[in-house]
Amino acid sequence: MIKTTATDFKANLGKYLSLVGREEIHITKNGADIAVLVAPESKHSWVDDLTGVIPDADTGVKIIKAKRLAQKYESLD
């Protein structure tokens, strides 16, 4: 865990963004925690979790999105 002041965090944002992948960063103001910066749990899309759930998942995300949009706009006609 890294602890830093809000002023230092603002001045060195790039440094802390590169460190957040390794550990949590607690940001303080007047000695009290005001925020905690953590890396996301996963680097992949939620769509990747649906493998096997979506029919024809092998077709790819772009094709699935295009099909859903076409269905959505067909129902408006």
C-alpha positions in Angstrom: 0.0 0.0 0.0 1.2 3.5 -0.9 0.0 6.5 1.0 0.2 10.0 -0.6 -1.3 13.4 -0.1 -3.8 14.7 -2.6 -1.4 17.5 -3.6 1.5 15.0 -4.3 -0.9 12.7 -6.2 -2.1 15.6 -8.4 1.5 16.7 -9.1 2.7 13.1 -9.9 -0.4 11.5 -11.4 1.6 9.6 -14.1 3.9 8.1 -11.5 1.0 6.8 -9.4 -0.9 5.5 -12.5 2.1 3.3 -13.3 2.4 2.1 -9.7 -1.3 1.3 -9.2 -1.0 -2.0 -11.1 1.3 -3.3 -8.3 -0.4 -2.0 -5.2 -3.2 0.1 -3.9 -2.7 3.9 -3.5 -4.4 5.6 -0.6 -4.8 9.4 -1.1 -5.0 11.5 2.0 -6.1 15.1 2.8 -5.4 16.6 6.2 -4.2 13.1 7.3 -7.4 11.3 6.5 -8.0 8.9 3.6 -10.2 10.5 0.9 -9.8 8.0 -1.9 -8.2 4.6 -2.8 -6.9 4.0 -6.3 -6.9 0.3 -7.3 -6.2 -1.4 -10.6 -9.2 -3.1 -12.3 -9.7 -6.8 -11.5 -9.6 -7.8 -15.1 -8.0 -6.6 -18.3 -10.6 -8.3 -20.6 -14.0 -7.3 -21.7 -17.2 -8.7 -20.0 -18.1 -10.1 -23.4 -15.2 -12.5 -23.0 -17.0 -14.0 -19.9 -20.0 -14.9 -22.1 -18.1 -17.4 -24.2 -20.4 -20.3 -24.7 -23.5 -18.4 -23.5 -24.0 -16.3 -26.6 -25.3 -18.4 -29.6 -22.7 -18.5 -32.4 -20.0 -16.9 -30.1 -17.3 -17.9 -32.6 -18.6 -15.2 -34.9 -16.9 -12.5 -32.9 -18.1 -9.5 -30.9 -18.4 -7.1 -33.8 -20.7 -9.4 -35.7 -22.9 -10.0 -32.6 -23.2 -6.3 -32.0 -24.1 -5.7 -35.6 -26.8 -8.4 -35.4 -28.3 -6.9 -32.2 -28.4 -3.4 -33.6 -30.1 -4.7 -36.8 -32.7 -6.5 -34.6 -33.2 -3.4 -32.5 -33.8 -1.1 -35.5 -36.0 -3.6 -37.3 -38.4 -3.6 -34.4 -38.7 0.2 -34.8 -40.1 -0.1 -38.3 
